[in-house]
Amino acid sequence: MAKQPAWSELVPTTPAAMFDVWKLGTTSVEMWSTAMSTIMSRTHLWGTQSPLDPKMITENQKMVSEKIAASWEMWFVMQKAWMNAMTGGKVAPWWTTGTLFIKPLHKRTTANSRRLS
């Protein structure tokens, strides 16, 4: 029979862990709001600029390459977490893995929102 995880692995029980969960939540909200701002800015650009404008071509290429790079970074975080779990290594709590997982997206969405606003 599989060993049941301790509550401390599922529910944050220390002040540091609770702060990490709070930080994950605020980072997620900031990421989603800046992503919406970036989507609105890019939609406005697509509606007002020619698709053949070199500035638009560069912006579209940057958008696609950033998404691919962020996807790879997120994949590596999840791959590391799965490999640690499968090989009996130290498994990080979900709030730590979640923070590492959204970090590439957060970094790019906030930078894009600042750049396009």
C-alpha positions as CSV (number, residue, x, y, z in Angstrom):
1,M,0.0,0.0,0.0
2,A,1.3,3.5,-0.9
3,K,2.3,5.8,1.9
4,Q,0.0,8.6,2.4
5,P,1.7,12.1,2.3
6,A,1.9,14.1,5.5
7,W,-0.4,17.1,5.8
8,S,2.6,19.4,5.7
9,E,3.3,18.2,2.2
10,L,-0.2,19.1,1.0
11,V,-1.2,22.0,3.2
12,P,1.1,24.8,4.1
13,T,1.5,24.7,7.9
14,T,4.5,27.0,8.5
15,P,4.4,30.8,8.2
16,A,7.1,30.6,5.4
17,A,5.0,28.1,3.5
18,M,1.9,30.2,3.9
19,F,3.8,33.2,2.6
20,D,5.0,31.2,-0.4
21,V,1.3,30.3,-1.2
22,W,0.3,33.9,-0.9
23,K,3.2,34.9,-3.1
24,L,2.2,32.3,-5.7
25,G,-1.3,33.8,-5.7
26,T,-0.2,37.4,-6.1
27,T,2.2,36.4,-8.9
28,S,-0.5,34.5,-10.7
29,V,-2.9,37.5,-10.5
30,E,-0.2,39.9,-11.7
31,M,0.7,37.5,-14.5
32,W,-2.9,37.2,-15.7
33,S,-3.6,40.9,-15.5
34,T,-0.4,41.8,-17.4
35,A,-1.1,39.1,-20.0
36,M,-4.6,40.6,-20.6
37,S,-2.9,44.1,-21.0
38,T,-0.4,42.6,-23.5
39,I,-3.2,40.9,-25.5
40,M,-5.2,44.1,-25.6
41,S,-2.1,46.1,-26.8
42,R,-1.2,43.6,-29.5
43,T,-4.8,43.4,-30.7
44,H,-4.8,47.2,-31.0
45,L,-1.5,47.1,-32.9
46,W,-2.9,44.4,-35.3
47,G,-6.0,46.6,-35.9
48,T,-4.1,49.8,-36.6
49,Q,-0.8,48.7,-38.2
50,S,-0.1,47.0,-41.6
51,P,0.8,43.3,-41.2
52,L,3.8,44.0,-43.6
53,D,5.2,46.8,-41.4
54,P,8.7,45.7,-40.3
55,K,7.8,46.7,-36.7
56,M,4.8,44.4,-36.7
57,I,6.7,41.5,-38.3
58,T,9.4,41.9,-35.5
59,E,6.7,42.1,-32.8
60,N,4.9,39.0,-34.1
61,Q,8.2,37.1,-34.3
62,K,9.1,38.1,-30.8
63,M,5.7,37.0,-29.5
64,V,6.1,33.6,-31.0
65,S,9.7,33.0,-29.9
66,E,8.9,34.2,-26.4
67,K,6.1,31.7,-26.1
68,I,8.2,28.9,-27.3
69,A,11.1,29.8,-24.9
70,A,8.7,30.1,-21.9
71,S,7.1,26.7,-22.8
72,W,10.5,25.1,-22.8
73,E,11.4,26.6,-19.4
74,M,8.1,25.5,-17.9
75,W,8.6,22.0,-19.4
76,F,12.0,21.7,-17.8
77,V,10.6,22.7,-14.4
78,M,7.9,20.0,-14.6
79,Q,10.4,17.4,-16.0
80,K,12.6,18.0,-13.0
81,A,9.7,17.7,-10.6
82,W,8.5,14.4,-12.2
83,M,12.0,13.0,-12.3
84,N,12.6,13.8,-8.6
85,A,9.2,12.2,-7.7
86,M,9.9,9.1,-9.8
87,T,13.4,8.5,-8.6
88,G,12.7,8.9,-4.9
89,G,14.4,12.3,-4.7
90,K,13.2,15.2,-2.7
91,V,9.8,16.3,-3.9
92,A,9.1,20.0,-3.5
93,P,5.7,21.2,-2.2
94,W,3.2,22.2,-4.8
95,W,3.5,25.9,-4.0
96,T,7.3,25.8,-4.7
97,T,6.9,23.9,-7.9
98,G,4.0,26.2,-8.9
99,T,6.0,29.3,-8.4
100,L,8.9,27.9,-10.4
101,F,6.4,26.8,-13.1
102,I,4.8,30.3,-13.7
103,K,8.0,32.3,-13.3
104,P,8.9,32.2,-17.1
105,L,5.4,33.4,-18.0
106,H,5.3,36.1,-15.3
107,K,8.7,37.4,-16.4
108,R,7.6,37.7,-20.0
109,T,4.1,39.0,-19.5
110,T,5.2,41.8,-17.2
111,A,8.1,42.8,-19.5
112,N,5.7,42.8,-22.5
113,S,3.1,44.8,-20.7
114,R,5.6,47.5,-19.8
115,R,7.1,47.5,-23.3
116,L,3.8,47.7,-25.1
117,S,2.0,50.2,-22.8
